[in-house]
């Protein structure tokens, strides 16, 4: 039996999905990386700021700045665009990979929750390569 969700989702979740999402071919590295960062891995959901009308995908995609409150205190999502001042421009692919998989940043510091490092630790090398290629292809954005 298929799952049924009878509770209305918050507006920030965006419009309902009208049709199944089909994964692009892994050979199309950027399209596949966008798929991994978007509907599959939800990277863009947490790493894009929230505005009065919801997640600011149209203007600040990947710019970070979304606060998360939990037992750890408040953590703020990182800018995952290739911006040289606020984003990943100065990070190596290995540093990005390590941050996603283990929660250790470029400078060797442990990052805070809520990112699911344990889940991302199991991403294949090919998928991680596509994800990183996509992040590097995004328009650079300044953090809010």
Steps between C-alpha positions, in 0.01 A plus 500: 500500500622850429550758773230756561571832667189666637667788685545822304865587442637844591506752210882502509496144362396643164235376263401135498673273252255430220693216337780263596849647471725305268872503564709634213763268359813500722704565185348851494706597804356849559136400452553196721678712763207747494265206555710382796515852652132567437220248517708206625739640761320826589829693521343806338204498736712557810780700335269765350366785716135533591308811398148618578361281220707189573836369387671756275596261219457766229733759652733340759539135400768342720595824679459345846399697805205287612509458882428166668427485871550177693656357815839603354394868496460686171684400186478691174517331161816561298511674165554213253547715189845570353503851648863596584413685823218295652482175305704203387732667246812448713405147609653200324278219378645282777407761763144522370476120494629477859259769621199325347602151612646568847396849609857632513550836330784633285698605810459164675229623737197284581181646355172509691182301432243457353660387173480119464871429465450134587264456207721692257806298605371217280464701177696338217811672366326552164195662658717721723698607193179596319372688806824696539510577127147637524581713807798648316278578197242698699495879472706650785278669760585714800368375833210700641 
